[in-house]
Amino acid sequence: MTRKLLTTRRTFLQGTAATGLLLAAPPVIGQAVPKVAGIHGSPVENAWNSRLHGAMVEAAAEGKIDYVFSEGVAGTDYVRAMREYAESGVDLIVGEVYPVEAEAREAAADYPEVGFLMGSSGEPSGENFGTFGTWNHEAAYLAGMLAGRMSETGKFGAVGAIPIPEVNMLINGFRAGVDAVRPDAEHLIGFIGTFFDPPKAREAGLAQIDAGADILFGERIGTADAAKERGIKAIGSLIDYTPRYPETVFANAMWYFRPLLDAALADKAAGEPTGRNYTPYCLMKEGGNDIVYSEDMVPTEAIGPMEEARAAIKAGELEVPIDFNEPT
């Protein structure tokens, strides 16, 4: 299948099963357009990967970068893909190295002229290997504030992937928002043990509904299916799920990758090291996360306090706690 956006050219990354699409935009006169490669472990339609891919497609459409990507790259092929893109002369490689943390850093060290911006559980390495996490806990907190005033049972469910720090932080952020307006709330937590299994997430959501939850926070895709099936409300994460579940998902804890990408590109253009932690650009004050919600699905009395908290977070006057502990 060939997808076209601006001027496109379908290519194949030799030695892997991944495919790439070059998105070339007219350069600014007198200024070289940086070449950026995206290496996606999952299809770019996957929620998390879609945030990275969408930001780079947007930057390409604006003429800020030339973009080529590979998707569905297995862990066994990932470092090879990194090396092949580095050898091809790209300026920045964006991706995820969770399965190959050590090997990826070793490869990056062999290409000091190439910048790397990688989703990672580890620290930056050297002058060129930058890392980032996925922080949308502030938006989750605000969604929790809305949910706290909407529940009839006072029981709130949350379905997560695996209890790693960033997943824990997101669910804990939601819980903190609920508790801020409903201190007597009861929380039901479930982990499905994988990052992508919608049927399993649905089953976990159904179990929480059977236990009395009447609002679900869906850190994983599939949670909203359970809510829709049983006629209750749900909250989405990373992307806007409301168009897909218009009568079910009333709010979404959005995450935006563009501020991180722009920061790394600025460092590269200025000749500054990209070997740093870009996670702070996920914060709401940097434009890295925010809440989107349907006003007609939310009680009017819930909106005012939430919007006050939202403004305070953006102004740096309210700090949502970062809690990496496993929620129970």
N, C-alpha and C positions, 0 to 999 in steps of 0.2 A: 504494500500500500504506500503510495506517495502522498505526503502532505505538503502543501505549498503555503508559504508565508513570506512575503516580500520576494526576494530572489532565492530560490531554494535549489539544492542539489542533493539527491539521495546518494549516500555513500555507505560503504561497508568497512568496518574496522577489521582489518585482516587478523585472522587467528582467533576471533571471538564470534559469538552468535549475535552480538549487539549491532544495531544499526544506528546511523547518525544522519542528521539533517543540518546542512549549513544554512544559516540565516544571515545573509549578507545585506547590510544597509549602506546607502551612499555615505562615504566618509566626509567629515568636515574638512573643508579645504585647508591644506597645510597641517593637518593633524592626523596622525596614524590612528586607525581604529584598532583597539586591542582585540586579539583573538582569544575567545573563551571557549573551553570545552566543558561540557557537562557529562559526568559519568554517573548514571543512575542505576542503582542496584535493582530497582523495580521498574515496571512500565511508568512512563511519565504521567499516566492517568491516576496512579496511586496518590492518595491525598498528600502525603508529605513531599514526594517527589514533584508533584504538580506545583507546589509553592516555589521550589527552586526553578523548575523549568519555566513556569509562567513569568517569573521575574526576569529571567534571561531572554525569553522571547520578547518581553516588553522593552528591555534595554536594546535589543537588536532592532526592533521596530523604530526606535528613536534615533538610530544611527550611532549608539554609544559603543556597541560591540559587534563583532562578527561571532556568531555562535554556531557550534557544531556539538552534537550530543550523541551518546550511546545509551540505550536503555536495556533493562533486564540483564545487566552484567553480573554474572555469578561471582561469588567471592573468590573462586579459584582462578578467575580471569581478570580480577579487578586490577591488580598491580601491573599486569601486562598491559592493560588498557591505559593505565596512567603513563607508563613508559612510552607507549606508542604515540599518545597525544603529545607528550613532552618532546619526543623526537621530531614531531611534525612541525614544531615551531610555535605552538600556542603560547600566549602570555600568562594565562590563568586557567587552572583546572579546578572545577567545582564538583563536589560529590560527597560521598559518605564512606567512611573507612571502619565502621564498627566491627566487621568480621576480620579485618586485616590491619589492625592498628600499628603493630611493629613493622610489618613488611612495607606498609605505605610510607612510613617515615624514612625507611632506608632508601626507598625509590626516590623520594623527593630530594634527599640529600645529594643524589647524583645529578640533579638538574637545578642548580642554584639560581639560574636565570629565570626559571619558571615559578610563578606563584601558585600556591595551593590553598584552597578554602574548603575545608572538609568537615562535615558533620562527624563528631567524634566524642567518645567518652573520656579521652585523654587530653593532655596538655599540648600546646604548640611545640614545634621542634625546629631548631635552627632559625635561619633568617627567612625561610620561605614557606614553611608549613604552618598555616593558620588553621584554627579550629573554631567550631561554633556549636552551640547547643540549640535546642528548640524551646524557647521560653514564651509561652502565652498564658502564664499563670495569672497575670493581672486581668486579662480578659475573662478567664475562668472565674476569678473572684467576683467580678461584676455580674457575670451570669448567675453565680450563686446568690447574689443579693436579690436578683429578680425572682429566682426560683423559691427563695425562702418565703416570699410573700404570696406564692401561688399554690403551695401544697395544702391539701386538705388533711392528709394523714400525718404530716410532719416527718415522713420517712422519705429519704432521698437515696437513689441508687447511683452508682458510678461503675462503669465497666472499662477496665484498662487492659493493656497488653501484658506486660511483664513489669514487676515492681522494680524497675530501674529508677535512678534518681529523677530524671526528667518526667517520667510518667507519674511518679509519686508526687512531685512538686505540683503538677497540673491538677491532680485530684485533690491534693491538700489545699490548693488555692481555691478551688470550687467550694470545698467544705468550709473554709474560712469565711467566704462570702455568705454562704447560707447561715452560718452561726452568727455572723455580725447582725443579722436581722431576726434570727430565730434561734436563740440560745438552747432551746429544748429539742433541737432537731436530732433525729436518729439517722445514721448513715450506714448504708449497706454497700460494701465494696467487693468487687469481683475482678479477678485477673484471668485471662483466657490462655496465657502461656505462649502466645505467639503474636507477631505483629500484624498478621493478616489472616483472619478466619471469620468472615461475616456471619456464617451460620452459628459458630460458637459464641460470638458476641451477642447474637440474638437470643440464644438459649440462656446466657448469663443474665441478660436483661429481663427475660421472662421470669427467671427464678427470683429476681429482686422484686418484680411486680407482685408475684405470688406472695412474697414476704411483706407486702404492704406499701412498697414505694410507689408514689404516684408522679414522680418526676425522675428522669434518668439523665445523667451526664455521660455522654458517649465519647470517651477518649478513643474508642475503636469503632470502625465502620461496622454496622450491623446492629448496634444498640438501638438506633431509631426505628429499625424494623420491628423490634419487640414493642416499643412504645406505640407505634402506629397500629400494630395488631391488637393491642389491648385498649386503645383509645385514650392514652395519657400523653403528656407532653415530654419533650426531650430537648437536650442541648447538644449542639455539634461542636467539633473542635478542628482547628487548622483551616478548614474551608467552610464555605456557606452551604449548609445542607438544607436550608429552608426551601429553595426552589424544588428540591427533590421530595421533600416531605412538608408541603405547605400547611397542612393542618396539624402537624406534630412538632416540628422543630421551631421553637419560638426565639432562640438565641444561639449564637455561635461565637466561640472563643477563637478569633481569627489570628493567624500568624502570617507575617509578611517578610519575605526574604530580601526584598529589594534594598533596604537600608544596609544590610550586611554586604551584599554584592557591591553597592556603591562605595562603601568604605574600603573594601579590598581593592577595587579598581583605582580609587584615589591614591591609596598607598603605592600601588604599582606604578601609576603615572608619575608620582613624585619621587620615585626611586627609594621609597621607604620600605623596610622589611614587611613582608606579609606574614611572618611567623609570629602571630599574636592571637589572642583570644578575641573573637569578634562577637561573642555572645551578648555583651551589653547592648549591641544595636538591636536586639530583640525587644528591648523595653519599650513601653508605650510612649514614653517621652521622645523616643527616637523614631517612632512610627513603625516599630517592629511587631506590635500586636495591638488588638483592639476588639471591642465587642460590636457585633451587628445584631440587631433584634427587630422583631415585628411589633410595633407599638400596639397594633390592634389585638395582639394575643396576650398582652401583659397588662395587669391592673394599673390604672393611672397612678395610684398612690405608691407604686413600686418604682416608677420611673424617676421621680425627683431625687430621692436619696441616692439611687444608683448613679445618676448623672452628676451629682455633686461629688461622689467618690471618684468618678471617672475624671472629672476636671482636676481634682486634687492629685490624682496619680500622674496625670500629664504635666502638672505644674511642679512635681517633685515634693508635694506636701503630704502625700500619703504613700507609704511603702507597703506593698503587699508582701507578707512574710514568704521567704523561700525555705520550704520545708522538704528536704529530700528523704525523710524517713518514710518507710512503708506505711500507708494508711491501713488501719484495721477497723 
